[in-house]
Amino acid sequence: MSLLIILFIGANIGWLASIVLLVDRPADVLVNVGAGTLGAFLFGVMASSVSLLEGITPITLLVSAIGAALAVAAINLFTRRDALNGLGHR
């Protein structure tokens, strides 16, 4: 159950990032949701003192949310930079 909660948090942060960043393309929304989910999972595993399947703490939830936000920010930093460079911006 804990694993599902962390994955849900990551997916929601990715989706909210798509709204805040005004992402139009469905593929980009899916990338943000995927990045948020992966970031939440990885950071949640690192922060958890026990298996995610056994239990979850508020600190694990917080670290998972931060990991999701960092993953989405990193993905958007690189993809938006590439898109702007393609348009002739530096």
C-alpha positions as a Markdown table, in Angstrom:
| # | Residue | x | y | z |
|---|---|---|---|---|
| 1 | Met | 0.0 | 0.0 | 0.0 |
| 2 | Ser | 2.9 | 2.4 | 0.8 |
| 3 | Leu | 4.3 | 1.9 | -2.7 |
| 4 | Leu | 1.0 | 2.8 | -4.3 |
| 5 | Ile | 0.8 | 6.0 | -2.1 |
| 6 | Ile | 4.3 | 7.1 | -3.2 |
| 7 | Leu | 3.6 | 6.4 | -6.9 |
| 8 | Phe | 0.3 | 8.3 | -6.6 |
| 9 | Ile | 2.1 | 11.3 | -5.1 |
| 10 | Gly | 4.7 | 11.3 | -7.9 |
| 11 | Ala | 2.1 | 11.0 | -10.6 |
| 12 | Asn | 0.1 | 13.9 | -9.1 |
| 13 | Ile | 3.2 | 16.1 | -8.8 |
| 14 | Gly | 4.0 | 15.4 | -12.5 |
| 15 | Trp | 0.5 | 16.2 | -13.5 |
| 16 | Leu | 0.4 | 19.4 | -11.5 |
| 17 | Ala | 3.7 | 20.4 | -13.0 |
| 18 | Ser | 2.2 | 20.0 | -16.4 |
| 19 | Ile | -0.6 | 22.4 | -15.4 |
| 20 | Val | 1.7 | 25.0 | -13.9 |
| 21 | Leu | 4.1 | 24.9 | -16.9 |
| 22 | Leu | 1.2 | 25.1 | -19.4 |
| 23 | Val | 2.1 | 21.9 | -21.2 |
| 24 | Asp | -0.1 | 21.4 | -24.2 |
| 25 | Arg | 1.1 | 18.2 | -25.8 |
| 26 | Pro | -0.3 | 15.0 | -24.2 |
| 27 | Ala | 3.1 | 13.3 | -24.7 |
| 28 | Asp | 4.8 | 16.0 | -22.5 |
| 29 | Val | 2.1 | 15.5 | -19.8 |
| 30 | Leu | 2.9 | 11.8 | -19.8 |
| 31 | Val | 6.6 | 12.5 | -19.6 |
| 32 | Asn | 6.0 | 14.8 | -16.6 |
| 33 | Val | 3.8 | 12.2 | -14.9 |
| 34 | Gly | 6.4 | 9.5 | -15.5 |
| 35 | Ala | 9.3 | 11.6 | -14.3 |
| 36 | Gly | 7.3 | 12.5 | -11.1 |
| 37 | Thr | 6.5 | 8.8 | -10.5 |
| 38 | Leu | 10.1 | 7.7 | -11.0 |
| 39 | Gly | 11.5 | 10.5 | -8.9 |
| 40 | Ala | 9.1 | 9.8 | -6.1 |
| 41 | Phe | 9.9 | 6.1 | -6.2 |
| 42 | Leu | 13.7 | 6.5 | -6.2 |
| 43 | Phe | 13.8 | 9.1 | -3.5 |
| 44 | Gly | 11.2 | 7.2 | -1.4 |
| 45 | Val | 13.4 | 4.1 | -1.6 |
| 46 | Met | 16.4 | 6.1 | -0.5 |
| 47 | Ala | 14.6 | 7.7 | 2.4 |
| 48 | Ser | 12.8 | 4.6 | 3.6 |
| 49 | Ser | 14.6 | 2.8 | 6.5 |
| 50 | Val | 12.5 | -0.3 | 5.8 |
| 51 | Ser | 10.9 | -1.7 | 2.7 |
| 52 | Leu | 8.3 | 0.5 | 1.1 |
| 53 | Leu | 6.0 | -2.5 | 1.3 |
| 54 | Glu | 6.2 | -2.7 | 5.1 |
| 55 | Gly | 5.6 | 0.9 | 6.1 |
| 56 | Ile | 5.8 | 4.6 | 5.3 |
| 57 | Thr | 6.7 | 7.6 | 7.4 |
| 58 | Pro | 5.9 | 11.3 | 6.9 |
| 59 | Ile | 9.6 | 11.9 | 6.1 |
| 60 | Thr | 9.4 | 9.3 | 3.4 |
| 61 | Leu | 6.4 | 11.0 | 1.9 |
| 62 | Leu | 8.1 | 14.4 | 2.1 |
| 63 | Val | 11.3 | 13.1 | 0.5 |
| 64 | Ser | 9.3 | 11.4 | -2.2 |
| 65 | Ala | 7.4 | 14.6 | -3.1 |
| 66 | Ile | 10.7 | 16.5 | -3.2 |
| 67 | Gly | 12.2 | 13.8 | -5.5 |
| 68 | Ala | 9.2 | 13.9 | -7.8 |
| 69 | Ala | 9.5 | 17.7 | -8.1 |
| 70 | Leu | 13.2 | 17.5 | -8.8 |
| 71 | Ala | 12.7 | 14.9 | -11.4 |
| 72 | Val | 10.0 | 16.9 | -13.2 |
| 73 | Ala | 12.1 | 20.1 | -13.0 |
| 74 | Ala | 15.2 | 18.3 | -14.4 |
| 75 | Ile | 13.2 | 16.8 | -17.3 |
| 76 | Asn | 11.6 | 20.2 | -18.1 |
| 77 | Leu | 14.9 | 22.0 | -17.8 |
| 78 | Phe | 16.5 | 19.8 | -20.5 |
| 79 | Thr | 13.5 | 19.4 | -22.8 |
| 80 | Arg | 12.5 | 23.1 | -22.8 |
| 81 | Arg | 16.2 | 24.1 | -23.4 |
| 82 | Asp | 16.3 | 21.8 | -26.4 |
| 83 | Ala | 13.0 | 23.2 | -27.7 |
| 84 | Leu | 14.2 | 26.8 | -27.3 |
| 85 | Asn | 17.6 | 26.0 | -28.9 |
| 86 | Gly | 15.7 | 24.6 | -31.9 |
| 87 | Leu | 14.0 | 27.9 | -32.3 |
| 88 | Gly | 17.2 | 29.9 | -32.4 |
| 89 | His | 17.1 | 31.1 | -28.8 |
| 90 | Arg | 20.2 | 30.8 | -26.6 |
